[in-house]
Amino acid sequence: MNSFFDRYNLNAFERRLTVIVGMAIFLVINMVLVWPRFSEWGEIQAKNERANQRMRTFQAQISKGKALKTRLTELKNSGSDVIPAERANQLITTIQQKARDSNLPFPNVRPVRTGLADTNEEKFFEQKAYSLTVNTDAAELINFLVAIGSDDSVIRVRDLDLKPEPPKNNRLICTMTLVANYQLQPSEETGVRKRR
């Protein structure tokens, strides 16, 4: 079998010249195309290490999947302190009933707009708030606050302002904001929770 050089009938000098020119072309191609990419090798290794770290993190979370599903089932079955949205309309009735039970003079109750109810960012809860103004003594007010706090509707006092009633200062003028959160139910068509 004839070699490349024998095929073209090259003498010794032409053979050396062909090899030198070939090596020069090879070096020029490496200098232009390959050597500038050597600096990227460290970046590629760093990206590869970050990707491997993320993969290890994801695999660790996936391995916890069964335990998390079990915990989620336990939490779903344990009940919720958040009342369904259907009971949101009962809030004012509950406040008035607790006021009557605590012998609180008939309070002035009016609805208050809350930031949570106004934004579309909150998709799972609806917040109802009522402002209550009443002129009472300390014992009746404390009984009312204890009754509100012990109710299963999870009503809480967000703002409370107390002032003595002039001129004798023996009674209190109380203004408070009562707030409760209610869980929104998903719609049947989309599965997205909607406001009522």
C-alpha positions as CSV (number, residue, x, y, z in Angstrom):
1,M,0.0,0.0,0.0
2,N,1.4,3.3,-1.0
3,S,1.7,6.2,1.5
4,F,0.4,9.7,0.8
5,F,3.9,10.9,-0.1
6,D,4.5,8.0,-2.5
7,R,1.3,8.7,-4.3
8,Y,2.4,12.2,-5.2
9,N,6.1,11.2,-5.8
10,L,7.5,13.7,-3.2
11,N,11.2,13.8,-2.4
12,A,12.5,14.1,1.2
13,F,12.6,17.9,1.2
14,E,9.0,18.2,-0.1
15,R,7.8,15.6,2.5
16,R,9.4,17.6,5.3
17,L,7.9,20.8,3.9
18,T,4.4,19.2,3.7
19,V,4.6,18.0,7.3
20,I,5.8,21.4,8.6
21,V,3.1,23.3,6.7
22,G,0.4,20.8,8.0
23,M,1.7,21.3,11.6
24,A,1.6,25.1,11.2
25,I,-1.9,25.0,9.9
26,F,-2.9,22.7,12.7
27,L,-1.3,25.1,15.3
28,V,-3.0,28.2,13.7
29,I,-6.4,26.5,13.8
30,N,-5.8,25.6,17.5
31,M,-4.7,29.1,18.4
32,V,-7.7,30.7,16.7
33,L,-10.5,28.2,17.6
34,V,-9.5,26.1,20.6
35,W,-7.1,28.0,22.9
36,P,-9.4,31.0,23.5
37,R,-12.0,28.5,24.8
38,F,-9.7,27.2,27.6
39,S,-10.8,30.1,29.9
40,E,-14.4,28.9,29.7
41,W,-13.5,25.5,31.2
42,G,-13.6,26.8,34.8
43,E,-17.0,28.4,34.1
44,I,-18.4,25.2,32.7
45,Q,-17.1,23.2,35.7
46,A,-18.7,25.7,38.1
47,K,-22.1,25.5,36.2
48,N,-21.8,21.7,36.2
49,E,-21.2,21.7,40.0
50,R,-24.2,24.1,40.6
51,A,-26.4,21.8,38.4
52,N,-25.3,18.7,40.4
53,Q,-26.0,20.5,43.7
54,R,-29.5,21.5,42.5
55,M,-30.1,17.9,41.4
56,R,-29.0,16.6,44.8
57,T,-31.3,19.1,46.5
58,F,-34.3,18.1,44.3
59,Q,-33.6,14.4,44.8
60,A,-33.5,15.0,48.6
61,Q,-36.9,16.7,48.4
62,I,-38.4,14.0,46.2
63,S,-37.2,11.4,48.7
64,K,-39.3,13.2,51.4
65,G,-42.4,13.1,49.2
66,K,-44.1,10.3,50.9
67,A,-43.6,11.8,54.4
68,L,-44.9,15.1,53.1
69,K,-48.0,13.6,51.6
70,T,-48.7,11.8,54.9
71,R,-48.3,15.0,56.8
72,L,-50.5,16.9,54.4
73,T,-53.2,14.2,54.8
74,E,-52.9,14.5,58.6
75,L,-53.3,18.3,58.4
76,K,-56.3,18.1,56.1
77,N,-58.0,15.6,58.4
78,S,-57.2,17.5,61.6
79,G,-59.7,20.3,60.8
80,S,-59.1,23.9,60.3
81,D,-59.3,27.0,62.4
82,V,-60.3,28.9,59.3
83,I,-64.1,29.0,58.9
84,P,-65.6,28.4,55.4
85,A,-66.7,31.5,53.5
86,E,-70.4,30.6,53.8
87,R,-70.2,31.7,57.5
88,A,-68.8,35.1,56.7
89,N,-72.2,36.7,56.7
90,Q,-72.7,35.5,60.3
91,L,-69.9,37.6,61.6
92,I,-72.1,40.7,62.5
93,T,-74.7,38.4,64.1
94,T,-72.0,36.8,66.2
95,I,-70.6,40.2,67.3
96,Q,-74.1,41.4,68.3
97,Q,-74.9,38.1,70.1
98,K,-71.6,38.3,72.1
99,A,-72.3,41.9,73.0
100,R,-75.8,41.0,74.3
101,D,-74.4,38.0,76.3
102,S,-71.7,40.3,77.8
103,N,-74.3,43.0,78.8
104,L,-72.5,45.4,76.5
105,P,-74.7,48.4,75.6
106,F,-75.9,48.1,72.0
107,P,-72.8,48.9,70.0
108,N,-72.6,50.9,66.8
109,V,-71.3,48.2,64.3
110,R,-70.3,49.1,60.7
111,P,-68.4,47.2,58.0
112,V,-64.8,48.2,57.3
113,R,-62.9,47.6,54.1
114,T,-59.7,45.6,54.5
115,G,-56.7,45.5,52.2
116,L,-56.9,41.7,52.0
117,A,-60.4,41.8,50.7
118,D,-59.5,44.5,48.1
119,T,-56.6,42.7,46.4
120,N,-56.7,39.8,44.1
121,E,-53.4,38.5,45.4
122,E,-55.1,36.5,48.2
123,K,-56.8,33.5,46.6
124,F,-57.5,31.3,49.6
125,F,-58.9,33.6,52.3
126,E,-61.4,36.4,52.5
127,Q,-61.2,38.8,55.4
128,K,-64.2,40.5,56.9
129,A,-63.9,43.4,59.3
130,Y,-66.3,45.5,61.4
131,S,-65.7,48.6,63.4
132,L,-67.5,48.7,66.8
133,T,-68.0,51.8,68.9
134,V,-69.5,51.5,72.3
135,N,-69.8,53.5,75.6
136,T,-69.4,51.0,78.5
137,D,-67.7,50.2,81.7
138,A,-64.5,48.1,82.0
139,A,-66.2,44.9,83.3
140,E,-68.6,44.7,80.4
141,L,-65.8,45.4,77.9
142,I,-63.6,42.7,79.3
143,N,-66.5,40.2,79.3
144,F,-67.1,41.0,75.7
145,L,-63.4,40.6,74.7
146,V,-63.2,37.3,76.5
147,A,-66.4,36.1,74.8
148,I,-65.1,37.1,71.3
149,G,-61.8,35.4,71.9
150,S,-63.3,32.2,73.0
151,D,-65.7,31.9,70.0
152,D,-65.0,29.2,67.4
153,S,-65.2,31.8,64.6
154,V,-61.7,33.0,65.3
155,I,-62.6,36.7,65.5
156,R,-59.7,38.8,66.6
157,V,-59.4,42.4,67.7
158,R,-57.1,44.3,65.2
159,D,-57.4,47.8,66.6
160,L,-58.5,49.0,70.0
161,D,-58.9,52.6,71.1
162,L,-60.0,53.4,74.7
163,K,-60.8,56.9,76.1
164,P,-62.5,57.9,79.3
165,E,-65.9,59.5,79.0
166,P,-65.9,63.1,80.2
167,P,-66.7,64.6,82.6
168,K,-66.6,62.0,85.3
169,N,-64.3,59.5,83.6
170,N,-66.1,56.5,85.1
171,R,-67.0,54.9,81.7
172,L,-65.0,54.1,78.6
173,I,-65.6,55.1,75.0
174,C,-64.3,52.1,73.1
175,T,-63.6,51.9,69.3
176,M,-62.3,48.6,68.0
177,T,-62.0,46.8,64.7
178,L,-62.9,43.1,64.8
179,V,-61.5,40.9,62.0
180,A,-62.1,37.3,60.9
181,N,-60.7,35.3,58.0
182,Y,-62.8,32.9,56.0
183,Q,-61.6,30.1,53.7
184,L,-62.7,30.5,50.1
185,Q,-64.0,27.4,48.3
186,P,-62.7,26.3,44.9
187,S,-65.0,26.6,41.9
188,E,-66.0,23.3,40.3
189,E,-65.1,24.3,36.7
190,T,-61.6,25.7,37.2
191,G,-60.5,24.6,40.6
192,V,-59.5,28.2,41.4
193,R,-60.8,29.6,44.5
194,K,-63.3,32.4,44.1
195,R,-64.8,35.1,46.3
196,R,-68.4,35.1,47.3
